[in-house]
Amino acid sequence: MHEYPITQRIIEIAGEYAEKNHAEEVKVIHLVVGDTCGYVASSIELYFDIIAEGTPCEKAKLHIKRVTPELKCSACGKLFVRKPFTFECPFCKGEGRPTEIGQEFYIKSIEV
C-alpha cells in the first residue's frame, strides 16, 4: 500500500520535469528498483496508469530496472547473488556479507 504515495511522487517529479523543459507530456520514465529497497516494482506499475490519468504522464511508459541483491565475500571480496539458505561464497566458500546492492530506488531518467 505504501507504493501508492511513492508512485504519486514519481509522477509529480516527472510532471515538474516536463514543465521545466516546456514539454506537454512525459514519454518515458526509467526507474531503478532494488529488490530489497522496500517497494514492490509490480505494485508501482499497477498504480502508475491509474495515478497518471489526467497528468503529463498519462501516456508515459514506465520502464523499471530491477536490481537483485548481492553479497560480498569477506574472504575473496567477490560479489555474488545469495543462494537460498546459505551465505556461502560460490567462489571460495567464504562467508558473504550484505551490501547496498539491491537497495536502490531512484528515477534514472525522464524522457519528454
N, C-alpha and C positions, 0 to 999 in steps of 0.2 A: 504494500500500500504506500510505502514511502517513496516509490518510484514516481507517483503522480506529481508531487511538487517539484522533483528534480527535473522531470520531463518538461514541466511548465517553464521552469527556469531556462532550460536549454533553448526552448522556443523563443523566450523573451530575448535571450542573448543573440540568437540568430536574427531576430527581427530588428534589434538595435543595430546590429552589424549591417544589415541591408539598408536601413535608414541612413546610417552614417555614410554609406557608399552610394547613396542616391539610386538604389535598386528597388524595384517594386516587389520583387519576390526572391525568396531563397530557393536555390535549385537543389543543393545537396549539403547535408551536414555529415561530417565524418567524426565519429565518436569512438573513443578508446575506452573499453570497459574491462577491467581485470576481474577474473572470476571470484576473487576474494575481497573486492572493494566494498561490498555491502549492498550493491544494487544489482538487480537481475535484468540483464540485457533484454530478454524477451518481454518483460513487463514494460520496459521503456518503449519498445517497439509497439506494443499493444496500445499504450496510451497516446503515442505520438500523433497518429492520424486524428484521433478524437480531439485532442487539445489544440492541434494546429489549425483546425477548421476556423475560417474567417480571419486568419493571420497571414502575414507574408510567407509563412512556412507551409501553407495549405497544400501546395503541390510538391513540396520538397521531398526528396528521397533521404532516408536516414540509413547511413552505412555504419554499421557497428563492427569494429575490430575487437574481438575478444582476446584477452591475454591470459594464458594458462600460468598458474603459479609455478615457480621454480625454487628449488632448494640449492644451497651452495655447500659443497662438501668441505668439512672442516679439515680434512687431511690433504686432498689434492687440489681443492679450490675450484673444481669444475661445477658448472650449473647443470641441474637435471630436474626432470619432472618426477615428482614423487609417485611411486607405485603404492597401491592400497596396502595398508597395514605395515608399512616399513618406511624408515628414513634412510635406509642404506644406499650409499652411492653405487651406481651400477658400474663405475669405472674402477674404483679401488676398494670398495666395501667399507669406506669410512662413513661417518655419520653426517647426514645432511642437516643444515640449519636453515630456518626460514629467511627469506629475503623480501625485498619490497616488490619484486616482480609478481604481478598478479593483483596488485592493489591499486593499479592505475584507474583513474576516472577523469577524463578531460575531453574537451572538444578539440580535435586535431585541426580541423579546418572547416570553413563555411564557404560554399560557392554561391554567388549571386548572379 
